Amino acid sequence: MRTIPLLLLLLQIPGATPRAILEAEDARLEHPDVLLQGLKDPSLARLAARAVGRLERPELADNVRPLLTVSDAAVRIEAINALGQMNVPFDFQRLLMAERDANVRAVIYQTIGRLKDPGAGVEAALTAGLKEAPLNVRNGAAKGFEAYYRTHRGVKPTADTVSALRQAFRDNSDPQTRELLLLTLNTAGDKDADTLDLATRDPEPLVRRLAVLQLKQWKEDGSPLVRYEALKASPACAHAAALVNDPSDHVGLLAIDLLGNKCDSQAIREIVDGNPNWRKQAHALVSLAKVDPDAARTRLTKFAENPVWQARTYAAETAKLLKDDATLAKLEHDANPNVVIAALTTTEDAVRALASDHYGLLYEAARKLKGWKEGGTAMTPLLATLARVTAEKKANSRDARTEILQRIREFGSADTTTTTALQGLLFDIDPAIAKLASDIISEKSGVHIDPGTTRYATKAPPDDAYIRGLTGAVAVVKMKEAGPYTIELLPDEAPVTVATFAQLAERGYYNGLTMHRIVANFVIQGGSPGASEYVGNADFMRDELGLQSHLRGTLGISTRGRDTGDAQFFVNLIDNFRLDHSYTVFARVTSGMENVDRIQEGDVIESIEIRRKP
């Protein structure tokens, strides 16, 4: 039987029910009656099961369980994944005995591995899964094992299980399955010499890097993914010096950082003084401060005045190492908020920073005031800043306002001044802020007060025609330095996320923004108007979590807690299985991954062009 894609199901069935399901999922309704009704409609059950799972409400599990035995395999898959997202157990042994569809069996195996309390017999079931003939089933069992030992750190595998994992690693031709199995063995603490020796010679770099991680020893390799891990594992001065000019800047910058571990200062000075790459110069300056403070001190002024603001943040880091208060004082008044964050040292400057409109700086300033003995003197600017930011009605101000509220809780008196100032927050647009305000008012007044807002009200999702038009669409991301890369959008996987991303891109929202977070062998992240984790689009995006894994080259939405995406996105540089079921996957790179690997801190997104299928 041909499976109808969820996106087509959503958009082609006449009437309002499919749209209502999408809107109910996105709104996170307290009483999702439309979703529960959808579970009973065979034509909508798959869509409804996915939506109910995304609510992550265990009390709804009994509504989903009947779908575990329906005839449509696609519905059974979504029902199993929904129970996994709710984190509720199910009779996996009975299901495995009855299930004949390989795709469903694969999802059963990977799902039971991520449950907090899956019940007895998990190891035996997953071990059996590793021996099944279909490749996707073995991969599902390997995913289940990886999630199980990562989630249950205190559980030690039996000798038979370890033996089965080693054997499966040797037997599997699929590189991703081998990667998952070796990751599982690493997590379990296994250091079998034969397995690791085989892994160091694996044709897949993502497997070899895991072998280096476990062996913690130097290894020359043709892949920068492996060289990076080898250098971290064996950060000797000779190894670092040899890789300073590595073709991969991820490796080269790490090498420069490691030169700060009591290595030759002459080599570091040559980079600071003569390398044309500002990033390498800036990293070398920090290393020089650790090895030869006097030499760093004579070079600091040039960096503190660098026109590239990111370079000035390294100047601030260097000034802190050198205890150069004069340079820090200058940088604490920098025009760029991120430089101020890097230089922030005194409570006085933190109070002054409360006048900023940069949520990242407000967050750091409020954190800096924690524990201040004279904190009561900051109450007036704290309350004024809270009122000003609240009036902006931006959901993504949550972190800054939360930290400010915590200082008000810490410094505020028990009189009515504090409680009166917070009364309006009980009905804030953000239920997290309303709840924190109610807690503080209750503590200060001695009278329990409930928050008025209990659910974040999202805007209506983009209209059906717009979502439909993104079927088969790609986006071309043009980077100023690294070059372009093309991504395939996945509207069937995450329709609202894809549509929101596309709308912002077509409005030019991302044009001129930077990639501000670069974590080698993990992710690169960008799309913030303030080049900061805490500054993004005003409205929160709902998570659209599914079975798409965070493989190398996939794109996810950055969040700071469930349903807090603010349009910042990240690209996975490796297979990040630990991010699965926690962050939305909405696209994947189809060409130009070599350019993605070249992206470094501060590189600018010149444009993102949405190209629809003809």
VENHU-V91506 format. One record per residue. NEAR is the number of other ideal C-beta (glycine too) atoms within 12 Angstrom. D_FIRST is the distance of its C-alpha to the first C-alpha in Angstrom with 2 decimals. Layout:
((NEAR:D_FIRST) (NEAR:D_FIRST))
This chain:
((10:0.00) (8:3.82) (18:6.38) (23:9.40) (21:12.58) (38:15.05) (33:17.69) (23:16.02) (36:15.20) (40:18.83) (31:20.31) (20:18.54) (25:18.40) (11:21.78) (17:24.40) (16:25.80) (27:23.62) (37:21.45) (32:24.72) (30:26.48) (42:24.13) (42:24.87) (30:28.55) (35:28.74) (42:27.29) (39:29.71) (28:32.60) (28:32.15) (28:33.17) (17:35.22) (16:33.61) (31:29.97) (19:29.33) (29:26.80) (39:24.65) (30:25.05) (22:24.11) (39:20.94) (38:19.94) (22:19.99) (26:17.81) (22:14.05) (25:13.60) (37:16.12) (39:15.97) (41:14.64) (46:17.34) (41:19.90) (46:19.49) (44:20.13) (51:23.05) (44:24.55) (41:24.47) (42:26.37) (37:29.08) (28:29.86) (28:31.34) (24:31.28) (17:32.32) (30:28.89) (30:27.15) (20:27.19) (31:25.12) (42:22.33) (26:22.55) (21:20.78) (40:17.51) (36:17.81) (20:16.52) (25:13.80) (15:10.46) (28:8.57) (28:9.53) (32:10.26) (39:12.60) (36:14.18) (38:14.98) (40:16.71) (42:18.48) (48:19.88) (42:21.01) (46:22.54) (41:24.59) (42:25.67) (37:26.80) (32:28.69) (25:30.09) (32:29.73) (26:29.14) (34:26.47) (23:26.37) (38:24.68) (23:26.01) (17:24.41) (29:21.02) (34:21.38) (14:22.38) (16:19.29) (29:16.59) (17:14.79) (27:12.44) (24:14.75) (28:13.93) (36:14.73) (37:17.75) (37:19.00) (45:19.11) (47:20.85) (48:23.44) (42:24.21) (46:24.42) (45:26.87) (40:29.08) (40:29.78) (31:30.62) (19:34.36) (17:34.48) (33:31.39) (18:33.34) (13:34.59) (19:33.01) (37:31.36) (34:33.12) (25:32.31) (36:28.60) (46:28.43) (33:30.58) (29:28.23) (45:25.34) (43:27.42) (21:27.44) (28:23.75) (12:22.52) (23:19.63) (25:21.40) (27:19.41) (34:20.23) (38:23.86) (38:23.89) (45:22.67) (47:25.45) (45:27.91) (44:27.09) (46:27.63) (48:30.94) (40:32.13) (38:31.52) (40:33.03) (35:36.34) (26:36.61) (29:36.15) (25:38.34) (12:41.22) (12:43.47) (23:41.21) (16:42.26) (28:39.91) (17:41.21) (15:42.54) (15:39.67) (30:37.14) (28:39.12) (22:39.25) (32:35.48) (43:34.98) (32:37.52) (23:36.00) (34:32.49) (40:34.11) (23:35.71) (21:32.67) (30:29.94) (16:29.47) (27:27.52) (26:30.20) (30:28.54) (42:28.16) (40:31.82) (38:32.81) (46:31.30) (50:32.97) (44:36.31) (36:36.13) (43:35.62) (39:38.59) (33:40.65) (31:39.97) (33:40.92) (16:44.14) (32:43.62) (21:45.85) (26:45.32) (14:47.26) (18:45.19) (33:41.89) (28:43.46) (20:45.17) (26:41.91) (38:40.35) (32:43.25) (19:42.40) (32:38.64) (19:37.37) (32:35.56) (34:38.08) (35:36.13) (39:36.69) (36:40.31) (38:41.17) (42:40.15) (41:42.42) (35:45.27) (33:44.70) (30:45.10) (27:47.97) (19:49.80) (22:51.61) (23:52.22) (31:50.06) (19:50.16) (30:46.77) (15:45.40) (30:42.92) (31:44.32) (35:41.81) (37:43.60) (34:47.09) (40:46.82) (37:46.07) (39:48.77) (44:51.32) (31:50.54) (27:50.83) (26:54.13) (29:55.85) (21:59.09) (26:61.24) (19:61.05) (28:57.24) (38:57.18) (27:59.83) (24:57.98) (35:54.79) (35:56.38) (21:55.51) (29:52.07) (17:49.72) (30:47.50) (33:49.22) (38:47.33) (35:49.22) (33:52.42) (38:52.72) (35:52.14) (41:54.87) (43:57.23) (36:56.55) (37:57.34) (42:60.63) (34:61.81) (26:61.96) (16:65.61) (30:65.01) (24:67.39) (29:68.26) (19:69.33) (32:65.83) (40:64.56) (27:67.38) (22:66.53) (39:63.00) (40:64.32) (22:66.97) (16:65.38) (24:61.59) (11:60.29) (24:57.11) (31:57.87) (34:55.21) (35:56.82) (33:60.23) (40:59.23) (41:57.67) (45:60.77) (49:63.06) (39:61.56) (44:61.93) (40:65.47) (38:66.37) (27:65.53) (32:67.51) (28:70.35) (24:70.75) (15:73.81) (27:72.08) (39:69.12) (25:71.55) (20:73.17) (36:69.85) (37:68.30) (21:69.83) (24:68.13) (42:64.70) (37:65.58) (18:66.28) (28:63.29) (16:61.68) (27:58.20) (33:57.68) (34:55.39) (36:58.34) (39:60.50) (38:58.25) (44:59.07) (43:62.69) (41:62.39) (37:60.89) (44:63.76) (37:66.33) (25:65.17) (25:65.60) (30:69.05) (16:69.97) (29:70.91) (17:71.32) (18:72.67) (36:69.58) (31:67.31) (21:69.34) (24:68.88) (39:65.13) (38:64.78) (22:65.82) (34:63.41) (16:61.71) (32:58.26) (36:57.00) (39:55.23) (40:58.55) (38:60.18) (39:57.57) (35:58.33) (39:62.07) (39:62.18) (27:64.71) (19:66.97) (27:66.47) (20:68.58) (29:66.22) (38:63.27) (32:64.89) (23:65.49) (40:61.87) (41:60.81) (20:61.74) (38:58.84) (21:55.75) (33:53.63) (43:51.53) (39:51.54) (42:55.32) (48:55.63) (39:53.48) (34:55.60) (40:58.84) (43:58.09) (27:57.16) (31:60.42) (37:62.37) (23:61.04) (15:63.98) (23:66.59) (12:69.78) (14:70.71) (26:67.29) (21:68.83) (17:70.26) (32:66.77) (29:65.71) (20:66.69) (30:64.67) (40:61.72) (29:61.63) (20:62.20) (39:59.36) (39:57.02) (24:57.95) (23:57.57) (40:54.12) (33:52.90) (17:54.02) (21:51.67) (17:48.69) (29:46.48) (38:43.99) (43:44.22) (43:47.88) (38:46.83) (36:48.03) (44:51.33) (41:52.04) (36:51.11) (35:53.61) (50:56.23) (43:55.75) (28:56.22) (39:59.55) (42:60.54) (31:59.76) (26:61.88) (32:64.81) (32:64.89) (20:67.52) (17:67.12) (13:68.81) (16:67.05) (20:66.91) (31:63.71) (29:61.95) (20:62.89) (30:61.53) (39:58.13) (24:57.75) (23:55.78) (40:53.12) (29:52.07) (22:50.03) (37:48.97) (33:45.66) (40:44.65) (30:44.31) (31:45.27) (40:48.54) (32:49.17) (28:48.74) (32:51.08) (41:53.62) (32:53.57) (26:54.16) (35:57.11) (34:58.62) (22:58.34) (24:60.02) (29:62.80) (23:63.54) (12:63.05) (13:61.03) (12:57.27) (24:55.47) (17:51.75) (28:49.88) (21:49.06) (23:45.89) (21:43.08) (25:40.05) (30:39.71) (23:38.87) (28:36.58) (22:36.60) (20:33.71) (33:30.87) (30:30.89) (19:29.71) (30:26.20) (13:27.26) (25:28.70) (36:25.66) (27:23.42) (26:25.92) (39:25.42) (30:21.87) (21:22.50) (35:26.15) (32:28.54) (38:31.97) (28:35.01) (44:37.40) (26:40.91) (34:43.24) (23:46.98) (22:47.80) (30:44.76) (21:43.05) (29:39.65) (34:36.17) (28:32.81) (38:30.03) (32:26.42) (41:25.81) (38:22.80) (40:22.45) (37:18.95) (33:20.58) (44:23.87) (48:24.14) (45:27.64) (45:29.06) (43:27.95) (41:29.26) (40:32.49) (43:33.05) (36:32.51) (29:34.87) (33:37.51) (35:37.23) (24:37.64) (16:40.64) (17:42.21) (28:42.17) (35:41.64) (22:44.14) (20:47.11) (34:45.74) (36:45.98) (38:44.14) (38:46.42) (31:44.93) (32:44.60) (25:43.85) (32:43.61) (34:40.85) (25:39.17) (34:38.56) (43:40.24) (36:40.33) (41:41.57) (41:41.37) (33:44.24) (31:46.99) (33:49.42) (38:48.20) (40:47.76) (31:45.17) (39:46.61) (36:46.61) (42:43.47) (33:41.98) (24:43.45) (30:40.30) (40:38.10) (42:34.41) (40:31.95) (36:30.16) (43:26.39) (39:25.63) (38:22.30) (34:20.95) (31:22.21) (36:25.22) (34:28.68) (29:28.79) (32:31.64) (34:31.36) (38:29.25) (47:30.95) (44:31.44) (44:33.47) (41:36.77) (32:37.67) (31:40.56) (21:38.74) (26:35.60) (36:34.81) (33:37.85) (39:36.49) (39:39.01) (38:37.25) (44:38.64) (47:36.11) (37:36.20) (44:34.88) (37:34.21) (39:36.48) (41:35.06) (36:32.05) (31:32.98) (42:30.73) (24:33.21) (31:32.28) (34:28.64) (39:27.80) (28:31.23) (38:31.10) (40:28.61) (39:27.05) (43:26.67) (41:27.07) (31:27.60) (33:30.21) (24:29.06) (19:32.60) (26:36.10) (29:35.64) (19:39.05) (27:40.49) (36:38.90) (34:40.71) (29:43.93) (41:43.83) (35:46.76) (34:48.40) (35:49.34) (36:47.36) (27:46.63) (39:43.40) (22:44.70) (23:41.63) (38:37.88) (23:36.43) (33:33.00) (23:31.48) (20:28.62) (14:26.15) (8:27.72))
